[in-house]
């Protein structure tokens, strides 16, 4: 049972990454040189992805004491919900999406306020945090606290994006008033 769970977790990670790569906007021949901060962010994301993939294939890392079965079940549910939310949100954003490393608002950028965006403004961030929390709980690891530790950084990025979008995307100010940032009807 644990082997099947680990395969499922790894397959979800691969699917997530494949969808992002497939839907990624393709730059022209002369993409600008990336800043150090952009390169560092990309490197950290890659290391996290590789670490998670290795963790699904290896022995338990920092195991939580006690019976892991309830945590594995809860973690798999949180992981699945996070994966679904993040992927649906990415698909719904379409060409209005930009990398976290180099957020930009393109000409023609439109407000997306349907689907999961009808309820929360940052479903990709929420989904990815849920995915990280869920995978670590599924793997019975204290590293689930790492997902919680990322929350302040995600909040800072969300606030930056909201400020940028408020000035450049028509209707975004109204959208801020009628939606929650991370949890529908709550926060």
C-alpha positions as CSV (number, residue, x, y, z in Angstrom):
1,X,0.0,0.0,0.0
2,X,2.8,2.4,0.9
3,X,4.6,1.7,-2.4
4,X,1.4,2.5,-4.4
5,X,1.0,5.8,-2.4
6,X,4.6,6.8,-3.2
7,X,4.1,6.1,-6.9
8,X,0.9,8.1,-6.8
9,X,2.7,11.0,-5.1
10,X,5.6,10.9,-7.6
11,X,3.2,10.7,-10.6
12,X,1.3,13.8,-9.3
13,X,4.6,15.7,-9.1
14,X,5.5,14.8,-12.6
15,X,2.1,15.6,-13.9
16,X,2.2,19.0,-12.1
17,X,5.6,19.8,-13.6
18,X,4.6,18.6,-17.1
19,X,1.4,20.7,-17.1
20,X,3.4,23.8,-16.2
21,X,6.0,23.1,-18.9
22,X,3.4,22.4,-21.5
23,X,1.4,25.6,-20.7
24,X,4.4,27.8,-20.2
25,X,4.5,30.8,-22.5
26,X,7.3,30.4,-25.1
27,X,9.6,33.3,-25.3
28,X,11.1,34.6,-28.5
29,X,14.7,34.1,-29.6
30,X,15.9,37.0,-27.5
31,X,14.7,36.4,-23.9
32,X,16.3,38.9,-21.4
33,X,19.0,37.6,-19.1
34,X,17.6,36.4,-15.8
35,X,18.5,38.3,-12.6
36,X,20.3,36.6,-9.8
37,X,17.1,36.6,-7.7
38,X,15.3,34.9,-10.6
39,X,18.0,32.3,-11.0
40,X,18.0,31.7,-7.2
41,X,14.3,31.2,-7.1
42,X,14.4,28.8,-10.0
43,X,17.2,26.9,-8.3
44,X,15.3,26.6,-5.0
45,X,12.2,25.4,-6.8
46,X,14.2,22.8,-8.7
47,X,15.9,21.6,-5.5
48,X,12.5,21.3,-3.8
49,X,11.1,19.3,-6.7
50,X,14.1,17.0,-6.9
51,X,14.1,16.6,-3.1
52,X,10.4,15.7,-3.1
53,X,10.9,13.2,-5.9
54,X,13.9,11.6,-4.1
55,X,11.8,11.5,-0.9
56,X,9.0,9.6,-2.6
57,X,11.6,7.0,-3.7
58,X,13.6,6.7,-0.6
59,X,13.2,5.8,3.1
60,X,11.2,8.0,5.5
61,X,12.9,11.3,6.3
62,X,12.4,12.7,9.8
63,X,9.5,10.3,10.5
64,X,6.7,11.3,12.9
65,X,6.2,8.8,15.7
66,X,3.2,6.6,16.0
67,X,0.9,5.0,13.5
68,X,1.5,6.7,10.1
69,X,-1.7,5.3,8.5
70,X,-4.0,8.2,9.5
71,X,-1.5,10.8,8.5
72,X,-0.9,9.0,5.2
73,X,-4.6,9.1,4.4
74,X,-5.1,12.7,5.5
75,X,-1.9,13.7,3.6
76,X,-3.0,12.0,0.4
77,X,-6.4,13.8,0.6
78,X,-4.7,17.2,1.1
79,X,-2.2,16.4,-1.6
80,X,-4.9,15.4,-4.1
81,X,-7.0,18.5,-3.4
82,X,-3.9,20.8,-3.7
83,X,-2.9,19.2,-7.0
84,X,-6.4,19.6,-8.4
85,X,-6.7,23.2,-7.3
86,X,-3.3,24.2,-8.6
87,X,-3.7,22.5,-12.0
88,X,-7.3,23.8,-12.5
89,X,-6.2,27.3,-11.6
90,X,-3.2,27.2,-14.0
91,X,-5.4,26.0,-16.8
92,X,-8.0,28.7,-16.1
93,X,-5.4,31.4,-16.1
94,X,-4.3,30.5,-19.6
95,X,-2.2,33.3,-21.1
96,X,-2.7,35.5,-18.1
97,X,-0.2,33.5,-16.1
98,X,3.4,34.5,-15.5
99,X,6.3,32.9,-13.6
100,X,6.7,33.6,-9.9
101,X,10.3,34.3,-10.7
102,X,9.6,37.1,-13.1
103,X,6.0,38.3,-12.6
104,X,4.8,40.6,-15.4
105,X,1.6,42.0,-16.7
106,X,1.5,41.7,-20.5
107,X,-0.6,43.9,-22.8
108,X,-4.0,42.4,-23.0
109,X,-3.7,40.8,-19.6
110,X,-7.3,40.3,-18.4
111,X,-8.9,39.6,-15.1
112,X,-9.8,36.0,-14.5
113,X,-12.6,35.8,-12.0
114,X,-14.3,32.5,-12.9
115,X,-13.6,28.9,-11.9
116,X,-11.6,28.7,-8.7
117,X,-10.7,32.4,-9.2
118,X,-14.3,33.2,-8.4
119,X,-13.6,32.3,-4.8
120,X,-9.9,33.0,-4.1
121,X,-7.3,35.2,-5.7
122,X,-4.3,32.9,-5.4
123,X,-5.4,29.3,-5.9
124,X,-2.1,28.2,-7.4
125,X,-0.3,29.2,-4.3
126,X,-2.9,27.6,-2.1
127,X,-2.8,24.4,-4.2
128,X,0.9,24.2,-4.2
129,X,1.1,24.7,-0.4
130,X,-1.5,22.0,0.1
131,X,0.4,19.7,-2.2
132,X,3.6,20.2,-0.2
133,X,1.8,19.8,3.1
134,X,0.0,16.7,1.9
135,X,3.0,15.0,0.4
136,X,5.0,15.4,3.6
137,X,2.1,14.1,5.7
138,X,1.7,11.2,3.3
139,X,5.4,10.4,3.7
140,X,5.0,10.6,7.5
141,X,7.6,13.3,7.7
142,X,8.1,16.3,10.0
143,X,9.1,18.2,6.9
144,X,5.4,19.1,6.6
145,X,6.4,22.0,8.8
146,X,8.4,23.3,5.8
147,X,5.2,23.9,3.9
148,X,3.9,25.9,6.8
149,X,7.1,27.9,7.0
150,X,6.7,28.9,3.3
151,X,3.4,30.6,4.0
152,X,4.9,34.0,4.9
153,X,6.9,34.1,1.6
154,X,3.8,33.1,-0.3
155,X,1.8,35.9,1.4
156,X,4.5,38.4,0.5
157,X,4.4,37.4,-3.1
158,X,0.6,37.5,-3.2
159,X,0.6,41.0,-1.8
160,X,3.2,42.1,-4.4
161,X,1.1,40.6,-7.2
162,X,-2.1,42.2,-6.0
163,X,-0.4,45.7,-5.9
164,X,0.9,45.2,-9.4
165,X,-2.4,43.9,-10.8
166,X,-4.4,46.7,-9.0
167,X,-2.6,49.3,-11.0
168,X,-2.7,47.6,-14.4
169,X,-5.7,45.3,-14.8
170,X,-9.1,46.9,-15.1
171,X,-11.6,45.6,-12.6
172,X,-9.0,44.2,-10.2
173,X,-9.8,46.6,-7.4
174,X,-13.4,45.4,-7.4
175,X,-12.2,41.8,-7.6
176,X,-10.2,42.4,-4.4
177,X,-13.3,43.5,-2.6
178,X,-15.4,40.4,-3.5
179,X,-12.9,37.6,-3.2
180,X,-10.7,36.2,-0.4
181,X,-7.0,35.8,-0.8
182,X,-6.4,32.2,0.2
183,X,-9.4,30.5,1.8
184,X,-12.9,30.9,0.3
185,X,-15.2,33.0,2.4
186,X,-12.6,33.2,5.2
187,X,-9.1,34.7,4.4
